Amino acid sequence: MICCGAQLLPRHLLRTKAITPTDSTTHPRPRQRPFVGLLAEPLQLLLLMLVVGAPVAAALAAMWAAAVASTTLREDATTQLAIYEANLRGELERHAAVPLALTRDSDVVELLQSPDPGRVTRMNRKLEELATALGASALYVMDHAGLTLAASNWNTATSFVGQNFAYRPYFRMAIASGEGHHFALGTTSFVPGFYTAHRVMAENRTLGAVVLKVGFERLERTWRLGPDKVAVTDRDGMVFITTEDSWRYHALPRRLPLSLPSTPEPAREETPNLPWAFGGGADRIAVREDGAERRYLLLSAAVPGGDWTLHTLTGIAPVAEWAQVAGLLGAALAALAGLAAYAVAQRRTTLADRLAMQETARVELERRVAEATAELREAENELTQAVKLAALGQMSAGIAHEINQPLAAIRSFADNAVVLLDRGRPEAVRGNLAEIAGLTDRMAAITRQLKGFARRASGTLSPVQVDAAVEQAVSLLGSRLRRDAVTVETDLPGEPVWAMGEDVRLQQVLVNLIGNAADAVRGRPQRLVRILLTCSGDGEAILSVRDTGTGIREEDLPRLFVPFFTTKEAGEGLGLGLSISHGIVEEFGGSLTAANHPDGGAIFTLRLKRAEQTAR
Ligand code: ADP
């Protein structure tokens, strides 16, 4: 049956279409993923990152970098402003004591008391030496009327000697209060400078003044080396020291929203304004330079001891540059993040697609397997039915034959008995009746066999003594074995062998095996049946029934235990014995196998589970 089912399988598989995961004709590839917004599609995600993410990241990075750079710029500029202021103060204080010291110089006093040419010449040279040593613009001595008697620049074209500077504020301040300061443009040299004047007194009389003019060219030169633009404004807000020549004598624009340390006096109408404009913040100014507008950070500080204010202008281009670089980096990072996310999403999509495809293929495969299995089962059922019918037919034929023969014989014996009775031969009638009884016994045996086939196991197994069962089976078959001159040799262990089973049914199996063996040796020169019972090490009782018959044909071996398989003549066997025996032994939890012995004849091996119980 199984064999026939297996033969059908290739036919079904042949009918089954080849299954491949890419079979999209009947099952389109499922691309529908649950819609979870834009991010579901990798390309959309990438576009989103490029179109929105990159600019936003660029803007944020630029803002952050601008803020950081602005802070750094302001800190640096503040430090720089303090340095510039220290430079300026140092420049002013460096020479402050010189004119004061000269007011006590005897040569100066004598010159002022009696300015003869010799003294003038000597003083000129002295002042020249001093001015050169100090790096001052000019150092000169004025009499009480403001006339310059001697000057460090006595031998230059712009010599102050003989000039009267009585109108100069510093002179008037010095004469009036002893000390005067003023920043002014030189009337002779037109070189701007800071004038410091000290009054010269002798015997409570004002003799004149010693004046030092300091220029800021050197300071300006030094400042120019730095990165910033620097300007110093006076109390009127006018630039007089600066790194930018074009700014000099220009005033701070009035409307500039600057927070200055001191409010400048309103500049005179004619004073031109600095080219500074509002630069987008309280400390930002825009300066027009060479036709272009540049932005600066403006810091201002009051110069102690004067009305001056120091201004530094630091270019803010680096802030913009940093912001630009950071913006680009931000955009690049966002783009990179977008690409990375795209790659991940793409991978996930591919993976999801592959999984979906695999799932589709799996479902399809399952469907086809289910189909094939159903077809197979149907075919199997049909076959089972056919086999059942065939078996039924075979069995009916067998039974009919087995029953018909004795029936016909009984009939003829009965008819004969009637005739014999009429003829008054009761002895012969008795013989006929005995024959009839024998025939009914045979029919009973047939029906008994059929009943055995139909009988189910009781389900209760108990220890049975196998060696005893063997002896009983041999004795049951005794008359038949003697009739056929069959020798039975039993080789049993000396002690009882117990196994799990049922007494009667085990006997039924043994009778069948020994009976078959006796059948097999019938007509053979040597008619021997050997029964060997042994116990294996792993708890089995092994019983073999070997005969000296013809053995079993190789092709018959696989179907020996199939119901109704028989090689015997009609009327001699139903082919149920081995099938029933096999079923019984399986119910005992054991096994029954058949083979041909190498020395000839068949050997049936019965294995049973040995029982714990060893005595009854
Ligand atoms: P039956 O004896 O009615 O034919 P069984 O099921 O007992 O039914 O046996 C089936 C067949 O197995 C027999 O017809 C016979 O061909 C074969 N067979 C059984 N025992 C032997 C044996 N000892 N030697 C050779 N053939 C055997």
Boltz pocket constraint, residues with backbone or C-beta under 6 A from the ligand:
constraints:
  - pocket:
      binder: B
      contacts: [[A, 512], [A, 513], [A, 516], [A, 517], [A, 520], [A, 547], [A, 549], [A, 550], [A, 551], [A, 552], [A, 560], [A, 562], [A, 565], [A, 566], [A, 567], [A, 568], [A, 572], [A, 573], [A, 574], [A, 575], [A, 576], [A, 577], [A, 578], [A, 579], [A, 602]]
      max_distance: 6.0
